[in-house]
Amino acid sequence: MTRYLITSALPYINGVKHLGNLVGSMLPADLYSRYRRAKGDETLFICATDEHGTPAELAALEAGQDVATYCAEQHAIQKTLGEGFGLSWDYFGRSSSPQNAALTQHLARVLWQNGHLEVRTTKQVYSHAEKRFLPDRYVIGTCPHCGYDRARGDQCENCTRVLDPTDLINPRSALSGSPEIEIRDSAHLFLKQSNFVEQLRTWIDSHEHDWPDLVLSIARKWLDEGLNDRGITRDLEWGIPVPEDIGDGQLKGKVFYVWFDAPIEYIGATKELTDSKGLPDAEWQKWWRPENAKDVTYLEFMAKDNVPFHTVGFPITIMGSGENWKLVDRIKGFNWLTYYGGKFSTSQKRGVFMNTALDLLPADYWRWWLMANAPESADSSFTWEHFAAVVNKDLADVLGNFVNRVTKFTVSRFDGKVPGEGEYGDEEKALIADLDKRVAQYAAYLEDIEYRKALAELRAIWVAGNEYLTKAAPWTHVKTDRVKAAVGVRMGLNLVHLFGHLSWPVIPAAAKKIHEAIQSAPEIIPWPDQPMAAFLDQLEAGQAVTPPDMLFAKITDEQLAEWKTRFGGEG
């Protein structure tokens, strides 16, 4: 049986993440992980905080803490918030872990021994205002490729091109805004990416049919425009030190670039997990160094700005090692989630962040809207008006109302037990045939990681149940034909059961409540793999039914107005 290894791009350590960060990597990875577990597959879902680099140092300085303490606190906060959103990580690690340090240094040593690294003297930006070298991302200026005037020295957010600070037009310090900067010589370690162009192109082309166009286009753009060698060390104190046996003594005091060690933390976090359980190395190696690469299917989830590092930098590290590390099989990239068409902003108090979102509403409200509107083929825009409309219609009216009507009617007219009278007729058989197709299509969309289509199909399944119940009208027939009413109620209760199973990957807390209206829910609610004729007729006559508390409360106009004022609305 194939094992599924699933990683989400690592959230950076400096502060609580917003809804765009959540939907761009962690949440879709969780949905897929839950689907694979529901199907009975051996699944490992790994994530971690990305803790190195200058932003961590500066955030700690601003918080009045040493950087190690700051990172430890922020890791705990992000872990708690992720769990609050139902993110079912098998392990949520830390890129500052000893395991990641050892793996990063190992891979660097192997690359050095294989001749894929070399020391070069570089021109480093020194800021007189700060009296320090500035890391690439803390130099800003105009991008020479697209003209964006706030491009960072490591990458232009607008066109995604990787840059060096010396490429920028009118460079200045991002910290002070001072143009009083100068270029000084500094020795650094470079990964010779240019030697891997053809090998990388062949590998990328082999994924023509299983990577989305967004990912393929970004990866190929890098290759087509010329792949440059990449500096993988920095003049910082916080980071994984470069071992003394690399660089012929020229790299004393240097640390690895955050984008070199961060992807290695996928492996590091897996080793953190097995070490925490006292398991032998073979347990993490079966995922990352399998005897047969086809024994593991590896999927990565990320926003589009992370795609270059996962289709170029990290694969070259793996390829250059010459060791049998597992390369990614499928990459799911996402565009941006905007807030009323603009960026989420902590400083300007615009947008919804993970902590405040959970203060307002349970996680499933957010999970449904975010995945139903996932920025797959284009950017998506969050607005409170659309959020409220979708929640009220899909979750409260279509799903919640259906479960409420069927279960409460069972209590009021059938003693709270599944009725056994009668046989399914033409209406029920037509519904079963329709749902056989719809459930198969829903599963196919999840297999293809097409979330907007998948959730539209799931909603259509809920709607089909509502339409059936309207036609069956057991509340009408119970007065004149109790057997016919019983058939409608029994089908309705079987549909409630089905909805609990199908909804679990997306809205797990609500799905558990729905399932428990019929029977106790297992930790992993399994996928209904049998034909619908069997699944929709499996509840036993006389089985007790317990209506759940209100599944989804509607968002009111007053709440809408309050939230727009609090978080910033249009304009």
C-alpha positions as CSV (number, residue, x, y, z in Angstrom):
1,M,0.0,0.0,0.0
2,T,1.3,3.5,-0.9
3,R,2.1,5.7,2.1
4,Y,1.2,9.4,1.8
5,L,3.7,12.0,3.0
6,I,2.2,15.5,3.2
7,T,4.0,18.7,4.0
8,S,2.7,22.2,4.4
9,A,5.0,25.2,3.7
10,L,6.3,26.3,7.1
11,P,4.7,29.3,8.7
12,Y,7.2,31.9,9.6
13,I,7.8,32.5,13.3
14,N,7.2,36.2,13.5
15,G,3.6,36.6,14.6
16,V,0.2,35.1,14.2
17,K,-0.7,34.1,10.6
18,H,-3.7,35.6,8.7
19,L,-6.4,33.7,6.8
20,G,-4.4,34.0,3.6
21,N,-1.4,32.1,5.2
22,L,-3.9,29.5,6.4
23,V,-5.6,28.8,3.1
24,G,-2.3,29.0,1.1
25,S,-0.7,25.9,2.7
26,M,-1.7,24.5,6.1
27,L,-5.5,24.1,5.7
28,P,-5.5,22.5,2.2
29,A,-2.8,20.1,3.4
30,D,-4.9,19.2,6.4
31,L,-8.0,18.6,4.2
32,Y,-6.0,16.2,2.0
33,S,-4.4,14.5,5.0
34,R,-7.9,13.9,6.4
35,Y,-9.2,12.5,3.1
36,R,-6.3,10.1,2.9
37,R,-6.8,8.9,6.5
38,A,-10.5,8.5,5.8
39,K,-9.6,6.3,2.8
40,G,-7.6,4.1,5.2
41,D,-4.2,5.1,3.8
42,E,-1.0,5.3,6.0
43,T,-0.5,9.1,6.1
44,L,2.0,11.4,7.6
45,F,1.2,15.2,7.8
46,I,4.2,17.3,8.8
47,C,4.6,21.0,9.4
48,A,6.8,23.3,11.6
49,T,7.6,26.8,12.4
50,D,10.3,28.4,10.2
51,E,12.5,30.1,12.8
52,H,15.7,31.3,11.3
53,G,16.7,34.6,9.5
54,T,16.8,38.2,10.3
55,P,13.0,38.7,10.8
56,A,13.1,36.4,13.8
57,E,16.0,38.4,15.3
58,L,14.3,41.7,14.7
59,A,10.9,40.6,16.0
60,A,12.6,39.3,19.2
61,L,14.4,42.6,19.6
62,E,11.2,44.5,19.2
63,A,9.6,42.2,21.8
64,G,12.5,42.7,24.2
65,Q,13.4,39.0,24.2
66,D,16.3,36.9,23.2
67,V,15.6,35.2,19.9
68,A,15.5,31.6,21.3
69,T,12.9,32.6,23.9
70,Y,10.8,34.5,21.4
71,C,10.8,31.6,18.9
72,A,9.8,29.1,21.6
73,E,6.8,31.3,22.7
74,Q,5.7,32.0,19.1
75,H,5.9,28.3,18.2
76,A,3.6,27.4,21.1
77,I,1.2,30.1,20.0
78,Q,1.1,28.9,16.4
79,K,0.8,25.3,17.4
80,T,-2.2,26.1,19.6
81,L,-3.9,28.2,16.9
82,G,-3.3,25.5,14.3
83,E,-4.9,22.9,16.6
84,G,-7.8,25.3,17.2
85,F,-8.4,25.3,13.4
86,G,-8.5,21.5,13.4
87,L,-5.1,21.1,11.7
88,S,-4.4,17.4,12.2
89,W,-0.6,17.5,12.0
90,D,1.1,14.3,12.9
91,Y,3.9,16.6,14.1
92,F,4.4,20.3,14.3
93,G,8.2,20.8,14.6
94,R,10.7,23.6,14.7
95,S,13.4,24.5,12.2
96,S,15.7,25.4,15.1
97,S,15.7,21.8,16.3
98,P,18.9,19.8,16.8
99,Q,17.5,17.3,14.3
100,N,17.2,19.9,11.6
101,A,20.7,21.3,12.3
102,A,22.2,17.9,12.0
103,L,20.4,17.1,8.7
104,T,21.2,20.5,7.2
105,Q,24.9,20.2,8.1
106,H,24.9,16.7,6.7
107,L,23.4,17.7,3.4
108,A,25.7,20.7,3.1
109,R,28.8,18.4,3.7
110,V,27.7,16.0,1.1
111,L,27.1,18.8,-1.4
112,W,30.5,20.2,-0.6
113,Q,32.2,16.8,-1.0
114,N,30.3,16.3,-4.4
115,G,31.6,19.6,-5.7
116,H,28.2,21.4,-5.8
117,L,29.2,24.1,-3.3
118,E,31.9,26.7,-3.6
119,V,33.1,29.7,-1.6
120,R,32.8,33.0,-3.4
121,T,33.5,36.6,-2.4
122,T,30.3,38.5,-2.6
123,K,29.2,42.1,-2.4
124,Q,27.3,42.5,0.9
125,V,25.1,45.4,1.8
126,Y,26.3,47.2,4.9
127,S,24.0,49.9,6.5
128,H,25.7,52.7,8.3
129,A,22.4,53.6,10.0
130,E,22.1,50.2,11.6
131,K,25.9,49.6,11.8
132,R,25.4,46.0,10.5
133,F,25.2,43.9,7.4
134,L,21.7,43.8,6.0
135,P,20.3,40.4,4.9
136,D,18.9,40.5,1.4
137,R,15.3,40.8,2.4
138,Y,16.1,44.0,4.5
139,V,17.3,45.8,1.4
140,I,14.4,47.2,-0.6
141,G,14.3,49.1,-3.9
142,T,12.9,48.9,-7.4
143,C,12.8,45.6,-9.2
144,P,14.8,45.8,-12.4
145,H,12.5,43.3,-14.1
146,C,9.0,44.6,-13.4
147,G,9.5,48.0,-11.8
148,Y,7.8,47.2,-8.5
149,D,9.2,49.8,-6.1
150,R,9.2,47.8,-2.9
151,A,11.0,44.7,-4.1
152,R,13.1,42.9,-1.5
153,G,16.7,42.1,-2.0
154,D,16.0,38.3,-2.1
155,Q,12.8,38.2,-4.1
156,C,10.3,40.5,-5.8
157,E,6.9,39.8,-4.3
158,N,5.3,41.2,-7.5
159,C,6.9,39.1,-10.2
160,T,8.4,36.4,-8.0
161,R,11.9,36.7,-9.5
162,V,14.7,35.9,-7.2
163,L,17.0,38.9,-6.8
164,D,20.3,39.9,-5.1
165,P,20.4,43.3,-3.3
166,T,22.8,44.6,-5.9
167,D,20.1,44.1,-8.6
168,L,17.8,46.7,-7.0
169,I,17.5,50.2,-8.4
170,N,17.7,52.9,-5.7
171,P,18.4,50.4,-2.8
172,R,17.7,51.4,0.8
173,S,17.5,49.9,4.2
174,A,14.0,48.4,4.9
175,L,14.6,49.1,8.6
176,S,15.5,52.8,8.6
177,G,14.7,53.7,5.1
178,S,18.3,55.1,4.9
179,P,20.0,55.1,1.5
180,E,23.3,55.4,3.4
181,I,24.4,51.9,2.5
182,E,27.6,50.6,1.0
183,I,28.7,47.3,-0.6
184,R,31.4,45.4,1.3
185,D,33.2,42.1,0.4
186,S,32.1,39.0,2.3
187,A,32.9,35.3,1.7
188,H,29.8,33.0,1.3
189,L,28.9,29.5,0.2
190,F,27.1,29.1,-3.1
191,L,25.0,26.2,-4.4
192,K,25.9,25.7,-8.0
193,Q,22.3,25.5,-9.3
194,S,23.4,26.3,-12.9
195,N,24.9,22.8,-13.1
196,F,21.4,21.2,-12.6
197,V,19.4,23.0,-15.3
198,E,18.9,20.0,-17.6
199,Q,18.3,17.5,-14.8
200,L,15.8,19.9,-13.2
201,R,14.0,20.5,-16.5
202,T,13.6,16.8,-17.1
203,W,12.3,16.3,-13.6
204,I,9.8,19.2,-13.9
205,D,8.7,18.0,-17.3
206,S,8.0,14.6,-15.9
207,H,5.2,16.2,-13.8
208,E,3.5,17.8,-16.7
209,H,0.2,16.0,-15.9
210,D,0.2,16.1,-12.1
211,W,1.3,19.6,-11.2
212,P,-1.1,22.5,-11.7
213,D,-0.3,25.1,-14.3
214,L,0.5,27.7,-11.7
215,V,3.4,25.6,-10.3
216,L,4.7,24.5,-13.7
217,S,4.7,28.0,-15.1
218,I,6.7,29.4,-12.2
219,A,9.2,26.6,-12.2
220,R,9.7,26.8,-16.0
221,K,10.0,30.6,-15.8
222,W,13.0,30.2,-13.6
223,L,14.7,27.8,-15.9
224,D,13.8,29.7,-19.1
225,E,15.2,33.0,-17.7
226,G,18.5,31.4,-16.6
227,L,19.2,29.7,-13.4
228,N,21.8,31.4,-11.3
229,D,24.0,29.9,-8.6
230,R,22.6,30.7,-5.1
231,G,24.2,31.9,-2.0
232,I,23.2,29.7,0.9
233,T,25.0,31.4,3.9
234,R,24.4,34.7,5.7
235,D,26.2,37.0,8.1
236,L,23.9,36.4,11.1
237,E,24.1,35.1,14.6
238,W,20.8,33.2,14.7
239,G,20.8,30.1,12.4
240,I,22.4,26.8,11.8
241,P,26.2,27.3,11.8
242,V,28.3,26.3,8.8
243,P,30.5,23.4,9.9
244,E,34.2,24.1,10.1
245,D,35.1,21.4,7.6
246,I,33.2,23.3,4.8
247,G,34.7,26.3,3.1
248,D,38.4,25.9,3.8
249,G,38.1,28.0,6.9
250,Q,36.6,31.0,5.1
251,L,33.1,30.7,6.6
252,K,33.7,31.1,10.3
253,G,30.7,32.7,12.0
254,K,28.4,32.2,9.1
255,V,25.0,30.5,9.2
256,F,23.0,28.8,6.6
257,Y,20.4,30.9,4.7
258,V,16.9,30.3,6.0
259,W,15.7,29.1,2.6
260,F,18.4,26.4,2.6
261,D,17.5,24.9,6.0
262,A,13.7,25.5,6.1
263,P,12.7,22.8,3.5
264,I,15.1,20.3,5.2
265,E,13.0,20.8,8.3
266,Y,10.3,18.7,6.6
267,I,12.7,15.8,7.2
268,G,13.9,17.2,10.5
269,A,10.4,17.4,11.9
270,T,9.8,13.8,10.9
271,K,12.9,12.8,12.9
272,E,11.7,15.0,15.8
273,L,8.5,13.0,15.8
274,T,10.2,9.6,15.8
275,D,12.8,10.7,18.3
276,S,10.0,12.0,20.6
277,K,8.6,8.5,20.6
278,G,11.9,6.7,21.1
279,L,11.7,5.0,17.7
280,P,14.7,4.0,15.6
281,D,15.9,6.0,12.6
282,A,14.3,3.5,10.3
283,E,10.9,4.9,11.2
284,W,11.5,8.3,9.8
285,Q,13.7,7.0,7.0
286,K,10.9,4.9,5.6
287,W,9.2,8.2,4.6
288,W,12.3,10.1,3.4
289,R,14.6,7.3,2.2
290,P,12.3,4.5,1.2
291,E,13.9,1.4,-0.5
292,N,11.4,2.0,-3.4
293,A,10.5,5.6,-4.1
294,K,7.1,4.5,-5.3
295,D,6.3,3.2,-1.8
296,V,5.7,6.8,-0.8
297,T,3.7,9.5,-2.5
298,Y,5.0,12.9,-1.4
299,L,2.8,16.0,-1.7
300,E,3.7,19.6,-0.9
301,F,1.2,22.4,-0.3
302,M,2.3,26.1,-0.6
303,A,1.5,29.6,-1.8
304,K,2.9,30.6,-5.1
305,D,5.8,32.7,-3.7
306,N,7.2,29.5,-2.1
307,V,7.1,27.5,-5.4
308,P,10.6,28.5,-6.7
309,F,12.3,27.2,-3.6
310,H,10.4,23.9,-3.7
311,T,10.9,23.3,-7.5
312,V,14.5,24.5,-7.7
313,G,16.5,25.0,-4.5
314,F,15.3,22.1,-2.3
315,P,15.2,19.6,-5.2
316,I,18.7,20.6,-6.2
317,T,19.9,20.0,-2.6
318,I,18.4,16.5,-2.8
319,M,19.6,15.7,-6.3
320,G,23.1,17.1,-5.5
321,S,23.5,14.9,-2.4
322,G,23.5,11.8,-4.6
323,E,21.6,10.0,-1.8
324,N,18.3,8.3,-2.1
325,W,16.1,11.1,-0.5
326,K,12.5,11.2,-1.5
327,L,11.7,13.9,-4.1
328,V,8.2,15.5,-4.2
329,D,5.6,13.8,-6.4
330,R,2.9,16.4,-6.4
331,I,2.9,20.2,-5.6
332,K,-0.3,22.1,-5.0
333,G,0.4,25.8,-5.3
334,F,-2.1,28.6,-4.4
335,N,-2.5,32.2,-5.5
336,W,-3.3,35.0,-3.0
337,L,-6.2,35.5,-0.7
338,T,-6.8,39.2,-0.5
339,Y,-8.9,41.3,1.9
340,Y,-11.3,43.3,-0.1
341,G,-8.8,43.2,-3.0
342,G,-5.9,44.4,-0.9
343,K,-3.3,42.9,1.3
344,F,-3.9,41.7,4.9
345,S,-2.0,44.0,7.1
346,T,-1.0,43.6,10.8
347,S,0.2,47.2,11.1
348,Q,-2.8,48.7,9.5
349,K,-5.2,46.4,11.4
350,R,-6.8,45.2,8.1
351,G,-7.9,41.7,7.7
352,V,-8.6,38.6,9.8
353,F,-5.9,36.7,11.6
354,M,-6.1,33.2,13.0
355,N,-6.4,34.2,16.7
356,T,-9.2,36.7,16.2
357,A,-11.0,34.5,13.7
358,L,-11.4,31.8,16.4
359,D,-12.6,34.4,18.8
360,L,-15.5,35.2,16.4
361,L,-16.6,31.9,15.2
362,P,-15.8,28.1,15.4
363,A,-13.1,26.9,13.0
364,D,-15.5,25.1,10.7
365,Y,-17.1,28.3,9.5
366,W,-13.7,29.5,8.3
367,R,-12.6,26.1,7.0
368,W,-15.7,25.9,4.8
369,W,-15.5,29.4,3.3
370,L,-11.7,29.3,2.8
371,M,-11.7,26.0,1.0
372,A,-14.9,26.6,-1.0
373,N,-13.2,29.8,-2.2
374,A,-9.6,28.6,-2.3
375,P,-7.4,30.8,-4.6
376,E,-6.5,27.9,-7.0
377,S,-6.6,29.3,-10.5
378,A,-6.7,33.0,-9.5
379,D,-6.6,35.2,-6.5
380,S,-9.6,35.2,-4.2
381,S,-11.0,38.1,-2.2
382,F,-12.3,37.8,1.3
383,T,-15.2,40.1,2.1
384,W,-17.4,40.0,5.1
385,E,-20.6,40.2,2.9
386,H,-19.6,37.1,0.9
387,F,-18.4,35.2,3.9
388,A,-21.7,35.7,5.7
389,A,-23.7,34.8,2.6
390,V,-21.9,31.6,2.1
391,V,-22.0,30.5,5.8
392,N,-25.6,31.3,6.1
393,K,-26.7,29.6,2.9
394,D,-24.4,26.6,2.7
395,L,-23.8,25.7,6.4
396,A,-26.9,27.0,8.2
397,D,-29.6,26.6,5.6
398,V,-28.5,23.7,3.4
399,L,-26.5,21.4,5.8
400,G,-27.5,22.5,9.3
401,N,-31.2,22.8,8.6
402,F,-31.4,19.4,6.9
403,V,-29.8,17.6,9.9
404,N,-32.0,19.6,12.3
405,R,-35.2,18.9,10.5
406,V,-34.7,15.1,10.0
407,T,-33.4,14.4,13.5
408,K,-36.0,16.5,15.4
409,F,-38.8,15.1,13.3
410,T,-37.6,11.6,14.2
411,V,-37.8,12.5,17.9
412,S,-41.2,14.1,17.6
413,R,-43.0,11.5,15.5
414,F,-40.9,8.3,15.6
415,D,-39.9,8.2,19.3
416,G,-36.3,9.2,18.5
417,K,-35.6,5.9,16.7
418,V,-34.8,4.9,13.1
419,P,-38.1,3.7,11.7
420,G,-38.0,0.3,9.9
421,E,-41.3,0.2,8.1
422,G,-41.5,0.1,4.3
423,E,-39.1,-0.3,1.4
424,Y,-37.2,2.2,-0.7
425,G,-39.2,3.1,-3.8
426,D,-38.5,5.0,-7.1
427,E,-37.7,8.3,-5.4
428,E,-35.1,6.7,-3.1
429,K,-33.6,4.6,-5.9
430,A,-33.3,7.7,-8.1
431,L,-31.5,9.6,-5.3
432,I,-29.2,6.6,-4.7
433,A,-28.2,6.5,-8.4
434,D,-27.6,10.3,-8.4
435,L,-25.5,10.1,-5.2
436,D,-23.4,7.2,-6.5
437,K,-22.2,9.6,-9.3
438,R,-21.9,12.6,-7.1
439,V,-19.9,10.9,-4.3
440,A,-17.6,9.4,-6.9
441,Q,-17.1,12.8,-8.5
442,Y,-16.5,14.4,-5.1
443,A,-13.8,11.8,-4.3
444,A,-12.3,12.3,-7.8
445,Y,-11.9,16.1,-7.2
446,L,-10.3,15.4,-3.8
447,E,-7.9,13.0,-5.4
448,D,-7.0,15.7,-8.0
449,I,-6.7,18.3,-5.2
450,E,-9.3,20.5,-6.9
451,Y,-10.9,22.0,-3.8
452,R,-13.3,24.5,-5.2
453,K,-14.8,21.8,-7.4
454,A,-14.8,19.3,-4.6
455,L,-16.7,21.5,-2.2
456,A,-19.2,22.6,-4.9
457,E,-19.9,18.9,-5.4
458,L,-20.2,18.3,-1.6
459,R,-22.7,21.2,-1.4
460,A,-24.6,19.7,-4.4
461,I,-24.8,16.4,-2.4
462,W,-26.3,18.3,0.5
463,V,-28.8,20.0,-1.8
464,A,-29.8,16.7,-3.3
465,G,-30.7,15.5,0.2
466,N,-32.8,18.6,0.8
467,E,-34.6,18.2,-2.5
468,Y,-35.3,14.6,-1.8
469,L,-36.7,15.5,1.7
470,T,-38.9,18.2,0.2
471,K,-40.4,15.7,-2.2
472,A,-40.7,12.9,0.3
473,A,-42.4,15.3,2.7
474,P,-42.6,12.9,5.7
475,W,-44.2,15.6,7.9
476,T,-47.2,15.5,5.4
477,H,-47.4,11.8,4.9
478,V,-47.1,10.9,8.6
479,K,-50.8,12.0,9.0
480,T,-52.1,9.7,6.2
481,D,-49.4,7.1,5.3
482,R,-47.1,6.4,8.2
483,V,-45.1,3.8,6.2
484,K,-44.3,6.2,3.4
485,A,-43.3,8.8,6.0
486,A,-41.1,6.2,7.7
487,V,-39.3,5.5,4.4
488,G,-38.6,9.2,4.0
489,V,-37.3,9.6,7.5
490,R,-35.1,6.5,7.3
491,M,-33.6,7.8,4.1
492,G,-33.2,11.2,5.7
493,L,-31.3,9.7,8.7
494,N,-29.1,7.7,6.4
495,L,-28.3,10.9,4.5
496,V,-27.4,12.6,7.8
497,H,-25.0,9.7,8.4
498,L,-23.6,10.1,4.9
499,F,-23.1,13.8,5.3
500,G,-21.1,13.2,8.5
501,H,-18.8,10.9,6.6
502,L,-18.3,13.1,3.5
503,S,-17.9,16.3,5.4
504,W,-15.3,15.2,7.9
505,P,-12.2,16.2,5.8
506,V,-13.5,19.7,5.4
507,I,-15.5,20.6,8.6
508,P,-14.4,17.9,11.1
509,A,-16.0,19.3,14.3
510,A,-19.4,19.6,12.7
511,A,-19.1,16.3,10.9
512,K,-18.4,14.6,14.3
513,K,-21.6,16.2,15.7
514,I,-23.6,15.1,12.7
515,H,-22.2,11.6,12.9
516,E,-23.0,11.4,16.7
517,A,-26.6,12.3,16.0
518,I,-26.8,8.7,14.5
519,Q,-24.0,6.8,16.4
520,S,-20.8,7.4,18.2
521,A,-18.1,8.9,15.9
522,P,-14.6,7.3,15.5
523,E,-11.5,9.6,15.7
524,I,-11.2,9.2,11.9
525,I,-14.6,9.0,10.2
526,P,-14.0,6.6,7.3
527,W,-14.8,7.3,3.7
528,P,-18.1,5.6,2.4
529,D,-16.5,3.4,-0.2
530,Q,-19.4,1.0,-0.6
531,P,-22.2,1.6,-3.2
532,M,-24.7,4.1,-2.0
533,A,-27.5,1.5,-2.1
534,A,-25.7,-0.3,0.8
535,F,-24.5,2.8,2.7
536,L,-27.9,4.6,2.6
537,D,-29.7,1.5,4.0
538,Q,-27.5,0.5,6.8
539,L,-29.1,2.1,9.9
540,E,-30.9,-0.5,12.0
541,A,-34.5,-0.1,12.8
542,G,-35.0,1.0,16.4
543,Q,-31.6,2.7,16.6
544,A,-31.7,5.8,18.8
545,V,-31.3,9.2,17.2
546,T,-30.0,12.3,19.1
547,P,-30.5,15.7,17.5
548,P,-27.4,17.8,17.8
549,D,-27.3,21.3,19.2
550,M,-27.4,24.0,16.6
551,L,-24.6,23.1,14.1
552,F,-24.3,26.6,12.5
553,A,-25.7,29.9,13.7
554,K,-26.5,32.4,11.1
555,I,-24.3,35.6,10.9
556,T,-26.5,38.6,11.6
557,D,-26.4,42.0,10.0
558,E,-25.4,43.5,13.3
559,Q,-22.4,41.1,13.5
560,L,-21.5,41.9,9.9
561,A,-21.5,45.7,10.6
562,E,-19.4,45.2,13.8
563,W,-16.8,43.1,12.1
564,K,-16.4,45.4,9.1
565,T,-15.8,48.3,11.5
566,R,-13.4,46.3,13.7
567,F,-11.3,44.7,11.0
568,G,-11.6,47.2,8.1
569,G,-14.0,46.8,5.3
570,E,-14.1,47.9,1.7
571,G,-11.9,50.9,1.1
